[in-house]
């Protein structure tokens, strides 16, 4: 089940597999070094929660939601998965 915390992330990040999404999220978490300490703590926590939710969500469901989000934005035609 897709939870509200990862919806904006799924809509913003381009990915074609669960592993690719996890890699991008982990890279984003590591890139928080440039932020101020207070901001870094908040962003790392948000990304950590997103990584955990992605881990517990099936790849099929992630790709299905991504397809739906892209369809809503008009990026591609509706496909049945």
N, C-alpha and C positions, 0 to 999 in steps of 0.2 A: 504494500500500500504506500502510495506517495504521500508524505506528510508535508505540511505547509512550510516547514523550514527549508526544504530543499527545492521547492517549486521555482523560486527565482533563479537559483543556481542552474537548474536543469534548463531553464529557458534562455539563460545567458551564455552558457558554455556549449561549444560545438563538440560533440563526441559521437563515436560510432560503436563503442563497446563500454562495458562496465569498467574494464581495466583501464581504458584510456581516460575515462572520467575520473577514476580514483587517482591516477597519475597526475592529472591536471590539478585536482584538488590538493594533493600533497605538495605539488610544486608551489601552488598559491600559498599554502600554509608556511612553507619555508621562506617565501619571498616577503613575509611580513617583517623581516629584519629592518627594513627601511622606515617602518612606521614608528611613531612615538610610543614609548613603553605602554602607556594606558590604552592607546588604540590597538597596539599589537596584541595585548592580552584579550581584548574583546573579539578581534577578528580571528585570532587563532582558536578561540573557543567556538565561535560560530562555524569555522571551517572544520573543526574537530567533530562537531555534532553532525555536520553535513556528511563527512567521511563515514561516520558510524552509520548513519541512515542509509547511505548508498551501499555499504557492506551488507546490510540486512534486507536490501531490496533486490529482487531478481533482475537480471539483465533484461529479460523480456519486458518486464514492467517498466523499467527505465527507458528503454527504446520506444516502447509504446507511448509513454507520456511525452517523450521528446518529439515523436511524430505528430502527436496531437497538438503540442505547442507550436511546432513549425507550421502545421496546417492552419491554426488560428491566425498566425502572423502572415499567412499567404505565401510561405516559402516553398511549399510543395503540395502536390495533390494528395488527397486522402488515400491512404493505403490501409488494407486490412492486415493486421499482424496476428 
